[in-house]
Amino acid sequence: MHIPKIDISGIENEELPSSLLMDFYDAYSKYGFGYIINHGIEKGLVDQLFQVSKNFHAQPLSEKMKIALNDNHRGYIAINTSTDVNSKLAVVKKPNQSASFMMMREDTSELPNIYLSGPNQWPEMKKFREVLEEYSSQMTRLGKNLIRLALISAGVKDLSIMRSFEPATIWLRLLHYPPIPKNSPSDLYGSAPHTDFGCLTILAQDEIGGLQVQTKQGEWINVPKIEESFVVNVGDMLCRLTNGLLRSTPHRVINKSGKERFSCPFFFDPHVNTEIQPLIGTGKPKFSPINFSSFLRNELEASYEKHKQK
């Protein structure tokens, strides 16, 4: 198995090119992962994002803890504070060996009846907020285009579900993986085996490596960086919306390179109050309807120390 490369030029066309639809469906129905190229995001912006991420993580822990993760899931997530206990792919008892900064949609205040709403927490760092907000804005546009592409490729005719992405639930995570010893236990991960719980993940990663995807046969294969591409994968909610036609594929991170690893995943999801169920055109429903907000709450309360305290 190899992860396919998909040229998405033409993704903003009113009528999507048939070759793009076929390439996308072939990749995501078989593998759930792909490299996308010609995505329209400037390399300079991605480089800036990695630089501000490295600057942030280089700060003393005491400085980062000033904006420790809050109840609305924004801020600094220290190492050893998240464990993928809900993983159906491995018995996970050790916390992930990574630290991160989490940004979500910028709300002016915490809104009643909207789970995880609220303003972001920002460090006092030059250009940090400016770069993250510009990157998130461009990723949001790309995310909407990719969702549309995904749904049409899976045979969905009625695209009214797209209104559920206005506004979308977005997450930009600046991840730092310290190297773990080569002789460390087999169940110590940078990120334990899991599937992503949302719709789409758009990943920018450095050249260090460590991301691995599981094949249908159970083999773990490496997903190295390809210059000026993003790694895009389908999550559980998009799998449900497409009635399983598009795969949500297990993956993990193991950083035994001896070097620090940095990655910047952007997660693009519908509004938290969306009811998720297979869409018309995808066949007889294989999944029962679920509320995205309730699903999210269950996932976060199981995995993050901050949310377990509530």
N, C-alpha and C positions, 0 to 999 in steps of 0.2 A: 504493500500500500504506500502511496505517496500522496501528500496533500496537494490538490490541484490549484492551479493559478488561474484566476478569472479576471479578464480585462473588462472593467465595468464602464468604460467610456460609452456614452449613450444612455446612461442610467436616468438622466433627467429628461429624456425624450418623452413626449406624451404617449407615443406608441413605442414600447420597448422593443429593441431588436430581437428577433426570434432566436438568433444565435446566443444572445446573452441569457435569455430565458432558459434555453436548453442547457447551457453550460452551468448556470446557477443551480438548476434543479438536479442535474446529474451529480454535481459536487455535494450538495447538501442532503440529498436523499440517500446517497451512498456513505458519505463520510461525516457530514455535519460540520466540517471545517474546510476552509479554503484561504488562500492568499488572494487579496484583491489588489489590483494595480490600476493605474490611471484613474485614481479616486478623486483627484482634484485638490487634495490637501497639500499645501506647500511644505517641502522638506524643512525649510527654515523654521516654521512654526513647531514642527515636531521636535526639532533640535532644541528650541527654546524650552519646550515642555520638559525634556529630559534634564536640561541644565538647572531649571528652577527646582525640579524634584531632587536632584543631587544636592543642591544648596540647602534645601529644607532638611533632608535626612542627615546632613553633615552637622547640623546644630546639636548642641548639648541636649540630652534627654529632658532636662528640667525646662528648657525653652519649649520643646515640642509638647510637653505635658500641659503647658498653659492652655492649649486648645485640645485637650483630650476628648475622645469620642463622646458625644452627648446623646441624649435620649432620641434625638432626631437623626442619628447615624451620620453626623458630620464631625470632622475633626481628625485628630491623630489616633491611630490604632497601634498601640505598642506591641512589640513582639511578645509572644506567649499569651495573648489575650483572646485568640480565636481558635476554635477547634471544630473541625467538620464532623461533629458527632452524628449528624443526620445522613452521613455518607452511606449509600447502599452498596458501595464498591469495595470498601475495606473497613476493618474494625479500627477506628481512629480514636486513640486515647491521648496522643501527644499533640500539643498545640502547634499550629503552623509556624514555621521559622521565617516569618516575614513581618515587617512593619509597614505601615502605609498612612497616607493622608487621604481622606475621603471628602469629596465635594459632591453635592447633589444640586437639584434645581434651587435657584436662589429665590426663596419666598420672602416677602417683607416681614411676615410674622408666622407663628404657628397657627394653622387654620383648623377650626373645629371639624371633626369627622373626616380629616384627611391625614392618614397615618404618615409619619415621617416628614410632614411639612415643616417649614421654618427656614430661617436664614442660615447661611454657611458660617463657619468659624474660619477666620483668616489669620495666618501668621503675619507679624510685622516684618515683611520682607519685600524688598524692591522688586517690582514687576511680577510678583508671584500671582496675585489675583488677576491682574491684567492678562497674563498669558493663559491661565486656566480658563478664564471666561471666554476668551477668543477661541481657544481650542474647543471648548464645550459647545459653543455656538456653531462652529463648523461641523463638529461631529454630530450634532443634533440634526442638521440638514442632511448629512450623509446617512444617518440612521433612518430617517423617514424614507429616503429613497431606497435604501436596502430592504426595509420592511415591505414597501410596495412591490419591489422586485420579487421578494420571497413569496408573497401571497399570490401574485399573478402566476408565478412559476408553478405553484402548487395547485392551480386550477380555480382559485377563488375569483368569482366574477363580481360579487357585491363587496366593494371596498369601504363600506361605511364604518368598519372597525377602525379605519385610519383616524376617525374622529377621537378615538380613545387615546391617541398620542398627542392630543392638543389640550392641555400641555402634557408632554411626556414625563415619565419618571426617568431621570438621568442620574448616572453615577460615574464620576471620574475618580479613579483610584491611582495614586502614585505609590507604587510598590517598591520596596527595597528588600532584597533577599541577601542576607549575609551568607557567606559560604558555610556549608556544614561539612564536618570532617568526613573524609572518604570512608572511614571505618565506622561511621555512625550506624545506629540500628536501622533496619529496613523499613520501619514504620515511622521514621522521622522525615518529614517532608517540608519543603518550602511552602507548598500548598498540597494538601492531601487529595487523593483521587476524588473527583466530584464531577457533576454536571452543573452548568450555570443555571440558576433558577429563573432567569428572566427571558427576554425575547432574543436579543442580539448582543454579542460582545464584539467590540472592535478594538483589537490589541496592537499597540505599538510596543516593541520589545528591543532590547539592546542585543549586542552580538555575543553575549556570554553563553546563551543557551540554557537548557534546563526544562523547557516546556516539552511535555510528551503527551501524545494522544493515543488512546487505546483503540485498536482495531476490533472488528466484530469477532475475530479469532482470539482476542484477549492479549495480543502482543502490544507492547508499548513502543511507539516510534517517536523519534525526535522531530521537533518542529523548529528548525533554526530560522534566524532572521534572514529575510530577503530584502535587499535595499529598496526603499521607497514603496514598500507594500505594507498592508495591514493584514494580520491574521484575524479572520472573522469566523465566529462560530455561532451556531444556533443554540438557544437555551430551552429550558423545559416549557416555558409558556408559548413560545412560537411552535414548538413541537406539538403542543396541545391544539393550538389554533389551526394548524394544518393537519390535524388528526393523525399525527405520526408520520406524515409523508416526508417531512424534513426532520432529520435526526438531531437529538441533543446528545452529544458524544462525551464520554468520560475523558478527563484529562487531569494532569498533575504537574507539579513543578518540583524537581530535585536539583538543587544547585551544589554539585560537588566539584565545581570548576576551580575552587581555591580563590575565586574573585567575587566581588560584589556583583549582584545582578539587579538591574532596574527594568521595570516594565510599567506601562501605563494603559490599563484596560479602561475602555469607555463602555458602559452598559446602557443599552437603550431599551426602555420598557414602556408599556402603556401607563396611563394614570392608575394610581393604586386602587381606585374604586371600580375598576373594570372587572366584569364577569368574563372569565376565560373559558371558552368552550369551542369545540370544532366548528369551523365555518362551513357554510353551504358551498358545495362544490368539491369537498374533500372526501366524500363517501360517508357511509354509515358511521355515526359517532362511536369512537372507541374510548372516549374519556368523558367523565361526568363534569358538569360545570363547576368551577371553583371561583371564589372571590380572591383576586390578586392580593388585596390588603391582608386578608386572613392568612394566606399562604406565606406572605412575606414575614408577618409577625412570628409565625411558627419557626421559620428558618432562622431569623435573627436571634430570637430568644434561645434557640437551641445552640447556636454557634458562638455568640459573643458574650464575654463576661459582663460588659456594660448592660446588655439587655436582660441578662439573667438576674440582675439585681432588682429589677422592677417588680 
